[in-house]
Amino acid sequence: MFKDWEPEELSEAEHLLMVWLCNGKSMNTNSEIFHDLLQRYNLDEFKFLAGLKAKKLVYKDRENKLRLLTDECVVGIKEGKLYAGENRDGRMERWLLK
């Protein structure tokens, strides 16, 4: 059975991080901002980052900076849910407008 493409649904914490990264900013996992995010949402760093990696959105480089795995990331809200996805070919924008 063929399933239409859908972007990755995000938690509120994932959404905040993705908005930050998609706006061209970097995030170091040793930074106060990152640790505040983890603390605010009571998150385990390893599980949080593993979830984003599994969604093929983010990786951590050798300098502990979080980087996008997408070429053209778009973050959006649809029907009250938070999403992020690759938009290199316009697929994410089309999905959000459906």
N, CA, C and O atoms as a printed pandas DataFrame, in Angstrom:
     atom_number atom_name residue_name chain_id  residue_number  x_coord  y_coord  z_coord
0              1         N          MET        A               1    0.837   -1.183    0.000
1              2        CA          MET        A               1    0.000    0.000    0.000
2              3         C          MET        A               1    0.883    1.248    0.000
3              4         O          MET        A               1    1.814    1.351    0.798
4              5         N          PHE        A               2    0.597    2.171   -0.872
5              6        CA          PHE        A               2    1.362    3.405   -0.994
6              7         C          PHE        A               2    0.855    4.429    0.008
7              8         O          PHE        A               2   -0.349    4.646    0.138
8              9         N          LYS        A               3    1.779    5.050    0.708
9             10        CA          LYS        A               3    1.429    6.091    1.672
10            11         C          LYS        A               3    2.003    7.413    1.199
11            12         O          LYS        A               3    3.186    7.502    0.870
12            13         N          ASP        A               4    1.161    8.446    1.163
13            14        CA          ASP        A               4    1.634    9.775    0.796
14            15         C          ASP        A               4    2.695   10.251    1.778
15            16         O          ASP        A               4    2.658    9.930    2.966
16            17         N          TRP        A               5    3.634   11.019    1.255
17            18        CA          TRP        A               5    4.677   11.580    2.102
18            19         C          TRP        A               5    4.066   12.509    3.132
19            20         O          TRP        A               5    3.134   13.258    2.838
20            21         N          GLU        A               6    4.597   12.454    4.336
21            22        CA          GLU        A               6    4.231   13.386    5.392
22            23         C          GLU        A               6    5.490   13.818    6.116
23            24         O          GLU        A               6    6.424   13.030    6.258
24            25         N          PRO        A               7    5.526   15.063    6.577
25            26        CA          PRO        A               7    6.681   15.519    7.359
26            27         C          PRO        A               7    6.642   14.885    8.743
27            28         O          PRO        A               7    5.696   14.181    9.095
28            29         N          GLU        A               8    7.672   15.144    9.506
29            30        CA          GLU        A               8    7.773   14.599   10.860
30            31         C          GLU        A               8    6.994   15.471   11.840
31            32         O          GLU        A               8    7.138   16.693   11.862
32            33         N          GLU        A               9    6.165   14.814   12.650
33            34        CA          GLU        A               9    5.454   15.532   13.703
34            35         C          GLU        A               9    6.432   15.777   14.859
35            36         O          GLU        A               9    7.244   14.916   15.197
36            37         N          LEU        A              10    6.336   16.951   15.445
37            38        CA          LEU        A              10    7.276   17.370   16.488
38            39         C          LEU        A              10    6.588   17.611   17.815
39            40         O          LEU        A              10    5.409   17.961   17.876
40            41         N          SER        A              11    7.353   17.414   18.874
41            42        CA          SER        A              11    6.920   17.865   20.198
42            43         C          SER        A              11    7.166   19.375   20.261
43            44         O          SER        A              11    7.800   19.943   19.372
44            45         N          GLU        A              12    6.670   20.008   21.297
45            46        CA          GLU        A              12    6.888   21.441   21.443
46            47         C          GLU        A              12    8.379   21.762   21.564
47            48         O          GLU        A              12    8.854   22.728   20.967
48            49         N          ALA        A              13    9.113   20.962   22.327
49            50        CA          ALA        A              13   10.556   21.194   22.495
50            51         C          ALA        A              13   11.288   21.005   21.165
51            52         O          ALA        A              13   12.157   21.805   20.816
52            53         N          GLU        A              14   10.942   19.952   20.425
53            54        CA          GLU        A              14   11.563   19.725   19.115
54            55         C          GLU        A              14   11.251   20.887   18.182
55            56         O          GLU        A              14   12.114   21.342   17.431
56            57         N          HIS        A              15   10.021   21.357   18.235
57            58        CA          HIS        A              15    9.614   22.482   17.390
58            59         C          HIS        A              15   10.447   23.727   17.684
59            60         O          HIS        A              15   10.915   24.390   16.759
60            61         N          LEU        A              16   10.633   24.047   18.961
61            62        CA          LEU        A              16   11.430   25.217   19.319
62            63         C          LEU        A              16   12.856   25.105   18.785
63            64         O          LEU        A              16   13.400   26.068   18.245
64            65         N          LEU        A              17   13.452   23.938   18.936
65            66        CA          LEU        A              17   14.809   23.739   18.441
66            67         C          LEU        A              17   14.859   23.827   16.916
67            68         O          LEU        A              17   15.766   24.445   16.358
68            69         N          MET        A              18   13.894   23.216   16.250
69            70        CA          MET        A              18   13.889   23.230   14.786
70            71         C          MET        A              18   13.684   24.640   14.229
71            72         O          MET        A              18   14.303   25.007   13.230
72            73         N          VAL        A              19   12.833   25.419   14.859
73            74        CA          VAL        A              19   12.652   26.814   14.431
74            75         C          VAL        A              19   13.979   27.556   14.540
75            76         O          VAL        A              19   14.359   28.296   13.632
76            77         N          TRP        A              20   14.672   27.360   15.639
77            78        CA          TRP        A              20   15.983   27.993   15.867
78            79         C          TRP        A              20   16.957   27.606   14.752
79            80         O          TRP        A              20   17.591   28.466   14.141
80            81         N          LEU        A              21   17.067   26.297   14.497
81            82        CA          LEU        A              21   18.020   25.810   13.491
82            83         C          LEU        A              21   17.608   26.196   12.072
83            84         O          LEU        A              21   18.458   26.544   11.253
84            85         N          CYS        A              22   16.322   26.136   11.779
85            86        CA          CYS        A              22   15.843   26.468   10.432
86            87         C          CYS        A              22   16.009   27.947   10.114
87            88         O          CYS        A              22   16.000   28.339    8.948
88            89         N          ASN        A              23   16.159   28.768   11.150
89            90        CA          ASN        A              23   16.412   30.195   10.944
90            91         C          ASN        A              23   17.896   30.502   10.824
91            92         O          ASN        A              23   18.306   31.659   10.913
92            93         N          GLY        A              24   18.701   29.462   10.622
93            94        CA          GLY        A              24   20.115   29.655   10.348
94            95         C          GLY        A              24   20.998   29.795   11.569
95            96         O          GLY        A              24   22.179   30.120   11.447
96            97         N          LYS        A              25   20.451   29.558   12.729
97            98        CA          LYS        A              25   21.251   29.659   13.949
98            99         C          LYS        A              25   21.757   28.282   14.327
99           100         O          LYS        A              25   21.150   27.269   13.979
100          101         N          SER        A              26   22.876   28.248   15.042
101          102        CA          SER        A              26   23.393   26.965   15.521
102          103         C          SER        A              26   23.052   26.822   17.002
103          104         O          SER        A              26   22.719   27.794   17.680
104          105         N          MET        A              27   23.144   25.588   17.481
105          106        CA          MET        A              27   22.864   25.315   18.884
106          107         C          MET        A              27   23.908   24.332   19.382
107          108         O          MET        A              27   24.010   23.214   18.877
108          109         N          ASN        A              28   24.681   24.750   20.372
109          110        CA          ASN        A              28   25.669   23.871   20.971
110          111         C          ASN        A              28   25.013   23.128   22.128
111          112         O          ASN        A              28   24.310   23.728   22.942
112          113         N          THR        A              29   25.245   21.823   22.197
113          114        CA          THR        A              29   24.613   21.022   23.249
114          115         C          THR        A              29   25.192   21.312   24.634
115          116         O          THR        A              29   24.651   20.854   25.640
116          117         N          ASN        A              30   26.270   22.059   24.689
117          118        CA          ASN        A              30   26.840   22.470   25.975
118          119         C          ASN        A              30   26.366   23.855   26.401
119          120         O          ASN        A              30   26.746   24.345   27.465
120          121         N          SER        A              31   25.535   24.486   25.570
121          122        CA          SER        A              31   25.108   25.860   25.848
122          123         C          SER        A              31   24.020   25.918   26.907
123          124         O          SER        A              31   23.298   24.950   27.148
124          125         N          GLU        A              32   23.927   27.072   27.524
125          126        CA          GLU        A              32   22.898   27.303   28.539
126          127         C          GLU        A              32   21.505   27.228   27.915
127          128         O          GLU        A              32   20.577   26.708   28.534
128          129         N          ILE        A              33   21.357   27.739   26.709
129          130        CA          ILE        A              33   20.055   27.711   26.031
130          131         C          ILE        A              33   19.580   26.280   25.834
131          132         O          ILE        A              33   18.418   25.968   26.094
132          133         N          PHE        A              34   20.477   25.406   25.373
133          134        CA          PHE        A              34   20.105   24.015   25.143
134          135         C          PHE        A              34   19.726   23.329   26.456
135          136         O          PHE        A              34   18.729   22.611   26.520
136          137         N          HIS        A              35   20.517   23.551   27.489
137          138        CA          HIS        A              35   20.220   22.927   28.777
138          139         C          HIS        A              35   18.934   23.477   29.398
139          140         O          HIS        A              35   18.217   22.752   30.087
140          141         N          ASP        A              36   18.642   24.747   29.156
141          142        CA          ASP        A              36   17.369   25.318   29.611
142          143         C          ASP        A              36   16.195   24.639   28.907
143          144         O          ASP        A              36   15.173   24.358   29.532
144          145         N          LEU        A              37   16.340   24.378   27.617
145          146        CA          LEU        A              37   15.292   23.688   26.852
146          147         C          LEU        A              37   15.039   22.297   27.430
147          148         O          LEU        A              37   13.894   21.904   27.653
148          149         N          LEU        A              38   16.126   21.555   27.670
149          150        CA          LEU        A              38   15.989   20.215   28.241
150          151         C          LEU        A              38   15.319   20.266   29.613
151          152         O          LEU        A              38   14.441   19.459   29.920
152          153         N          GLN        A              39   15.742   21.214   30.421
153          154        CA          GLN        A              39   15.200   21.323   31.778
154          155         C          GLN        A              39   13.730   21.739   31.746
155          156         O          GLN        A              39   12.911   21.180   32.477
156          157         N          ARG        A              40   13.394   22.708   30.911
157          158        CA          ARG        A              40   12.023   23.215   30.831
158          159         C          ARG        A              40   11.028   22.111   30.469
159          160         O          ARG        A              40    9.906   22.087   30.974
160          161         N          TYR        A              41   11.448   21.198   29.591
161          162        CA          TYR        A              41   10.563   20.130   29.141
162          163         C          TYR        A              41   10.890   18.781   29.794
163          164         O          TYR        A              41   10.355   17.746   29.398
164          165         N          ASN        A              42   11.763   18.807   30.786
165          166        CA          ASN        A              42   12.140   17.604   31.528
166          167         C          ASN        A              42   12.578   16.477   30.577
167          168         O          ASN        A              42   12.053   15.365   30.620
168          169         N          LEU        A              43   13.551   16.801   29.725
169          170        CA          LEU        A              43   14.006   15.865   28.695
170          171         C          LEU        A              43   15.380   15.291   29.008
171          172         O          LEU        A              43   16.228   15.950   29.609
172          173         N          ASP        A              44   15.574   14.060   28.589
173          174        CA          ASP        A              44   16.881   13.425   28.616
174          175         C          ASP        A              44   17.588   13.791   27.311
175          176         O          ASP        A              44   17.039   13.573   26.231
176          177         N          GLU        A              45   18.786   14.338   27.399
177          178        CA          GLU        A              45   19.497   14.805   26.204
178          179         C          GLU        A              45   19.659   13.694   25.167
179          180         O          GLU        A              45   19.396   13.910   23.983
180          181         N          PHE        A              46   20.085   12.518   25.599
181          182        CA          PHE        A              46   20.332   11.427   24.658
182          183         C          PHE        A              46   19.046   11.042   23.927
183          184         O          PHE        A              46   19.051   10.897   22.705
184          185         N          LYS        A              47   17.955   10.876   24.658
185          186        CA          LYS        A              47   16.683   10.487   24.037
186          187         C          LYS        A              47   16.152   11.585   23.116
187          188         O          LYS        A              47   15.628   11.296   22.040
188          189         N          PHE        A              48   16.285   12.828   23.534
189          190        CA          PHE        A              48   15.824   13.960   22.736
190          191         C          PHE        A              48   16.556   14.011   21.399
191          192         O          PHE        A              48   15.931   14.132   20.345
192          193         N          LEU        A              49   17.886   13.918   21.447
193          194        CA          LEU        A              49   18.679   13.975   20.215
194          195         C          LEU        A              49   18.483   12.729   19.363
195          196         O          LEU        A              49   18.477   12.819   18.135
196          197         N          ALA        A              50   18.323   11.570   19.991
197          198        CA          ALA        A              50   18.083   10.334   19.241
198          199         C          ALA        A              50   16.770   10.419   18.473
199          200         O          ALA        A              50   16.674    9.930   17.347
200          201         N          GLY        A              51   15.761   11.036   19.077
201          202        CA          GLY        A              51   14.479   11.201   18.400
202          203         C          GLY        A              51   14.585   12.084   17.176
203          204         O          GLY        A              51   13.998   11.783   16.137
204          205         N          LEU        A              52   15.332   13.178   17.290
205          206        CA          LEU        A              52   15.520   14.074   16.144
206          207         C          LEU        A              52   16.352   13.410   15.051
207          208         O          LEU        A              52   16.107   13.614   13.862
208          209         N          LYS        A              53   17.334   12.618   15.463
209          210        CA          LYS        A              53   18.154   11.894   14.484
210          211         C          LYS        A              53   17.299   10.850   13.760
211          212         O          LYS        A              53   17.407   10.693   12.544
212          213         N          ALA        A              54   16.453   10.139   14.505
213          214        CA          ALA        A              54   15.577    9.126   13.907
214          215         C          ALA        A              54   14.601    9.758   12.909
215          216         O          ALA        A              54   14.191    9.119   11.940
216          217         N          LYS        A              55   14.238   11.003   13.154
217          218        CA          LYS        A              55   13.345   11.721   12.239
218          219         C          LYS        A              55   14.101   12.311   11.056
219          220         O          LYS        A              55   13.513   12.954   10.186
220          221         N          LYS        A              56   15.412   12.085   11.034
221          222        CA          LYS        A              56   16.291   12.578    9.965
222          223         C          LYS        A              56   16.233   14.102    9.812
223          224         O          LYS        A              56   16.174   14.642    8.707
224          225         N          LEU        A              57   16.252   14.771   10.974
225          226        CA          LEU        A              57   16.195   16.223   10.976
226          227         C          LEU        A              57   17.481   16.877   11.453
227          228         O          LEU        A              57   17.878   17.914   10.923
228          229         N          VAL        A              58   18.145   16.282   12.453
229          230        CA          VAL        A              58   19.273   16.934   13.123
230          231         C          VAL        A              58   20.368   15.924   13.442
231          232         O          VAL        A              58   20.094   14.755   13.716
232          233         N          TYR        A              59   21.607   16.393   13.401
233          234        CA          TYR        A              59   22.727   15.599   13.908
234          235         C          TYR        A              59   23.619   16.505   14.748
235          236         O          TYR        A              59   23.545   17.731   14.656
236          237         N          LYS        A              60   24.466   15.880   15.571
237          238        CA          LYS        A              60   25.417   16.624   16.399
238          239         C          LYS        A              60   26.812   16.419   15.829
239          240         O          LYS        A              60   27.248   15.285   15.636
240          241         N          ASP        A              61   27.519   17.530   15.556
241          242        CA          ASP        A              61   28.859   17.416   14.977
242          243         C          ASP        A              61   29.910   17.232   16.076
243          244         O          ASP        A              61   29.574   17.134   17.256
244          245         N          ARG        A              62   31.164   17.187   15.682
245          246        CA          ARG        A              62   32.265   16.937   16.625
246          247         C          ARG        A              62   32.456   18.052   17.639
247          248         O          ARG        A              62   33.058   17.852   18.694
248          249         N          GLU        A              63   31.936   19.230   17.311
249          250        CA          GLU        A              63   32.054   20.374   18.217
250          251         C          GLU        A              63   30.806   20.535   19.083
251          252         O          GLU        A              63   30.600   21.581   19.697
252          253         N          ASN        A              64   29.976   19.493   19.127
253          254        CA          ASN        A              64   28.730   19.487   19.903
254          255         C          ASN        A              64   27.696   20.485   19.400
255          256         O          ASN        A              64   26.814   20.898   20.153
256          257         N          LYS        A              65   27.800   20.873   18.139
257          258        CA          LYS        A              65   26.807   21.768   17.554
258          259         C          LYS        A              65   25.761   20.935   16.828
259          260         O          LYS        A              65   26.082   19.980   16.120
260          261         N          LEU        A              66   24.512   21.316   17.018
261          262        CA          LEU        A              66   23.428   20.655   16.318
262          263         C          LEU        A              66   23.295   21.266   14.935
263          264         O          LEU        A              66   23.289   22.488   14.782
264          265         N          ARG        A              67   23.190   20.416   13.940
265          266        CA          ARG        A              67   23.120   20.830   12.542
266          267         C          ARG        A              67   21.926   20.165   11.872
267          268         O          ARG        A              67   21.522   19.065   12.250
268          269         N          LEU        A              68   21.371   20.835   10.887
269          270        CA          LEU        A              68   20.253   20.272   10.131
270          271         C          LEU        A              68   20.727   19.200    9.164
271          272         O          LEU        A              68   21.796   19.321    8.566
272          273         N          LEU        A              69   19.936   18.163    9.016
273          274        CA          LEU        A              69   20.177   17.149    7.992
274          275         C          LEU        A              69   19.438   17.490    6.704
275          276         O          LEU        A              69   19.622   16.820    5.688
276          277         N          THR        A              70   18.617   18.509    6.736
277          278        CA          THR        A              70   17.863   18.940    5.563
278          279         C          THR        A              70   18.624   20.028    4.823
279          280         O          THR        A              70   19.447   20.734    5.406
280          281         N          ASP        A              71   18.341   20.154    3.539
281          282        CA          ASP        A              71   18.930   21.241    2.755
282          283         C          ASP        A              71   18.114   22.526    2.904
283          284         O          ASP        A              71   18.666   23.621    3.007
284          285         N          GLU        A              72   16.798   22.370    2.912
285          286        CA          GLU        A              72   15.901   23.516    3.030
286          287         C          GLU        A              72   14.772   23.158    4.001
287          288         O          GLU        A              72   13.703   22.704    3.593
288          289         N          CYS        A              73   15.025   23.365    5.249
289          290        CA          CYS        A              73   14.072   22.984    6.301
290          291         C          CYS        A              73   12.922   23.979    6.391
291          292         O          CYS        A              73   13.115   25.192    6.316
292          293         N          VAL        A              74   11.721   23.431    6.554
293          294        CA          VAL        A              74   10.544   24.252    6.826
294          295         C          VAL        A              74    9.848   23.666    8.045
295          296         O          VAL        A              74    9.693   22.451    8.169
296          297         N          VAL        A              75    9.433   24.558    8.943
297          298        CA          VAL        A              75    8.689   24.170   10.140
298          299         C          VAL        A              75    7.312   24.800   10.015
299          300         O          VAL        A              75    7.184   25.959    9.619
300          301         N          GLY        A              76    6.277   24.030   10.356
301          302        CA          GLY        A              76    4.930   24.563   10.239
302          303         C          GLY        A              76    3.961   23.926   11.207
303          304         O          GLY        A              76    4.264   22.940   11.879
304          305         N          ILE        A              77    2.781   24.526   11.257
305          306        CA          ILE        A              77    1.697   24.032   12.098
306          307         C          ILE        A              77    0.518   23.722   11.195
307          308         O          ILE        A              77    0.132   24.535   10.356
308          309         N          LYS        A              78   -0.054   22.530   11.376
309          310        CA          LYS        A              78   -1.222   22.134   10.594
310          311         C          LYS        A              78   -2.173   21.394   11.520
311          312         O          LYS        A              78   -1.789   20.427   12.178
312          313         N          GLU        A              79   -3.410   21.853   11.563
313          314        CA          GLU        A              79   -4.438   21.241   12.401
314          315         C          GLU        A              79   -3.986   21.115   13.859
315          316         O          GLU        A              79   -4.269   20.121   14.529
316          317         N          GLY        A              80   -3.275   22.146   14.334
317          318        CA          GLY        A              80   -2.849   22.199   15.717
318          319         C          GLY        A              80   -1.634   21.354   16.064
319          320         O          GLY        A              80   -1.235   21.289   17.227
320          321         N          LYS        A              81   -1.037   20.702   15.058
321          322        CA          LYS        A              81    0.148   19.880   15.288
322          323         C          LYS        A              81    1.363   20.548   14.663
323          324         O          LYS        A              81    1.244   21.303   13.698
324          325         N          LEU        A              82    2.544   20.261   15.230
325          326        CA          LEU        A              82    3.802   20.869   14.805
326          327         C          LEU        A              82    4.556   19.900   13.903
327          328         O          LEU        A              82    4.636   18.706   14.191
328          329         N          TYR        A              83    5.111   20.423   12.802
329          330        CA          TYR        A              83    5.798   19.583   11.828
330          331         C          TYR        A              83    7.079   20.247   11.329
331          332         O          TYR        A              83    7.230   21.467   11.386
332          333         N          ALA        A              84    7.997   19.412   10.837
333          334        CA          ALA        A              84    9.202   19.892   10.148
334          335         C          ALA        A              84    9.508   18.924    9.025
335          336         O          ALA        A              84    9.246   17.725    9.131
336          337         N          GLY        A              85   10.065   19.455    7.947
337          338        CA          GLY        A              85   10.426   18.589    6.842
338          339         C          GLY        A              85   11.277   19.284    5.803
339          340         O          GLY        A              85   11.437   20.505    5.814
340          341         N          GLU        A              86   11.812   18.486    4.912
341          342        CA          GLU        A              86   12.617   18.972    3.791
342          343         C          GLU        A              86   11.697   19.667    2.786
343          344         O          GLU        A              86   10.616   19.171    2.467
344          345         N          ASN        A              87   12.142   20.818    2.297
345          346        CA          ASN        A              87   11.353   21.549    1.316
346          347         C          ASN        A              87   12.154   21.877    0.057
347          348         O          ASN        A              87   11.789   22.779   -0.696
348          349         N          ARG        A              88   13.216   21.165   -0.164
349          350        CA          ARG        A              88   14.070   21.420   -1.332
350          351         C          ARG        A              88   13.262   21.392   -2.627
351          352         O          ARG        A              88   13.521   22.170   -3.546
352          353         N          ASP        A              89   12.284   20.492   -2.692
353          354        CA          ASP        A              89   11.463   20.371   -3.899
354          355         C          ASP        A              89   10.067   20.961   -3.725
355          356         O          ASP        A              89    9.212   20.776   -4.591
356          357         N          GLY        A              90    9.821   21.665   -2.627
357          358        CA          GLY        A              90    8.535   22.296   -2.371
358          359         C          GLY        A              90    7.492   21.378   -1.746
359          360         O          GLY        A              90    6.355   21.789   -1.515
360          361         N          ARG        A              91    7.875   20.155   -1.476
361          362        CA          ARG        A              91    6.931   19.161   -0.952
362          363         C          ARG        A              91    6.344   19.571    0.399
363          364         O          ARG        A              91    5.149   19.395    0.636
364          365         N          MET        A              92    7.174   20.112    1.275
365          366        CA          MET        A              92    6.695   20.496    2.597
366          367         C          MET        A              92    5.659   21.615    2.497
367          368         O          MET        A              92    4.618   21.554    3.150
368          369         N          GLU        A              93    5.933   22.622    1.695
369          370        CA          GLU        A              93    4.983   23.720    1.524
370          371         C          GLU        A              93    3.676   23.217    0.929
371          372         O          GLU        A              93    2.600   23.626    1.367
372          373         N          ARG        A              94    3.753   22.340   -0.059
373          374        CA          ARG        A              94    2.529   21.782   -0.660
374          375         C          ARG        A              94    1.740   20.994    0.366
375          376         O          ARG        A              94    0.513   21.088    0.407
376          377         N          TRP        A              95    2.424   20.214    1.201
377          378        CA          TRP        A              95    1.747   19.429    2.223
378          379         C          TRP        A              95    1.033   20.344    3.227
379          380         O          TRP        A              95   -0.107   20.084    3.613
380          381         N          LEU        A              96    1.712   21.413    3.641
381          382        CA          LEU        A              96    1.098   22.340    4.586
382          383         C          LEU        A              96   -0.132   23.027    4.003
383          384         O          LEU        A              96   -1.060   23.354    4.743
384          385         N          LEU        A              97   -0.155   23.249    2.703
385          386        CA          LEU        A              97   -1.271   23.945    2.057
386          387         C          LEU        A              97   -2.430   23.030    1.678
387          388         O          LEU        A              97   -3.485   23.518    1.274
388          389         N          LYS        A              98   -2.258   21.720    1.797
389          390        CA          LYS        A              98   -3.354   20.787    1.466
390          391         C          LYS        A              98   -4.525   20.969    2.380
391          392         O          LYS        A              98   -5.530   20.270    2.245
